[in-house]
């Protein structure tokens, strides 16, 4: 309860500061739960803020730091279906963007016909579909996603230390995708 109250305080401060995009994921502990309860407590209507979340990792640490594995990555259609149901139960109609969490070329998720069909149905229901790119080949992942199509947004690492995806992100923007920059401050290395 104390952590949820603190999360609400942080969300209030962000909202009061003009933030209108909120990003969560199934693997971010209770992030969707706390965000959903904040949206309900504040009485914010769907569309008053943009809520994005991600599927593909299952959080398994149960708030413990001494476990060997904190999350399990599984980009299968069964995980997509399960986690979408969990996300909708917590965020409801506020979900505006649902992203593949840490898509890579090696994962094969961008070319998985069952996943692509499920994501297409989600888009038909009015939820935008995106992906986050990760790792040293994130530019190639973005390029492949542009080739296969069906995406509305991309989230990728870009900062003064990591600019390898600049051309691919520019191409995504030019193709009409929303571009979300993650790790803009290089995980704190660009702050005082």
Secondary structure, DSSP 8 states (H G I E B T S, - for coil): -HHHHHHHHHHHHHHHTT--EEE--TTSTTHHHHHHHHHHHHT--TTSSEEEEEESEEE-STT-SS-S-SEEE--SHHHHHHHHHHHHHHHGGGEEEEEEEEE-TTT-GGG-HHHHHHHHHHHHTT-EEEEEE-STTHHHHHHHHHHH---SEEEEE-SSS--TTHHHHHHHHHTT-EEEEESTTGGGTT--
